[in-house]
Amino acid sequence: MPEGHLYHRLARNLREFSGSELAGWSPQGRFAEGAAQINGTRLEVAEAYGKHLLVRFAGGRTVHVHLGMRGKLLGVADPSHPPLPQVRLRLAGATAAWDLIAPATCELLDDAGVAGLLARLGPDPLREDADPERAWANLQAAPGALGAALLDQAVVAGIGNVFRAEALFLCGLHPSRPAASLTRAEFDRLWATVREMMGRAVDDGRIVTVDPPAGRSRTEIPEDEARYVYKQACCRRCGAPVASWSLGGRTAYACPVEQPAASG
């Protein structure tokens, strides 16, 4: 499932349309009524919050998109090129278009609906208005393991399984450790690590957490070498076998040397 960095990258790309009146329609037909309400309307801003894309139009109407496991938002260089029949929503400007395919959610919200959605989410580390104090309080109040809490979008929004595994590794924290046992110094380091890691991923368009070898950039690192412990047989820092198990409904990964279970 796409993690929060992708939504921020998509929002950044869509902002090329800010201030423009867009054509909107649903070739598939499943969003025909919503598309009709924004067709010919000015796009005011596109923004991301966690794993949610919010495309705000004049008149207080917002297209809310959650991609889920299979969804994609694809750029189209030539807006006159006909969309595929499975496109849920096409947004077309004068020089480019975007096609939404197979999202888990594509709905039209008013301002109250947007406020209700955001009220259910924890702070998004990538947003300038993110409140780390609220994230700290949420983790202190979380009843279970740290690794499970980080995947709970009501605790912190935007973190998925890759960022969970890699951020905890870089901070030397075991995923099964109780969330409430986190010290303030450990939280501050974890928050800073997540912000930096996710921010790089927005710019890179992919998640690379390892340091590139001398003379190479992050973008040159092969996908199967791009992470320290996530889906790795051995830790890419110390070589120890990576442990994996189910935690919070997803597979957790940890290095027993870099992230000792008794940590903290």
ABEGO torsion letter per residue (X at the ends): XBBAAAAAAAAAAAAAABGBBBBBBBAAGAAAAAAAAABGBBBABBBBBEABBBBBBBGGBBBBBBAEAABBBBBBABAABBBBAABABBBBBAABBBBBBGBABBBBBBAAAAAAAAAABBBBAABAABBAAAAAAAAAABABBAAAAAABAAABBGBBAAAAAAAAAAAGBBAABBAAABBAAAAAAAAAAAAAAAAAAAAAGBBBABBBBBGBBAAABBAAAABAABGBABBAAAGBBBBBBBBGGBBBBBBAAABBAABX
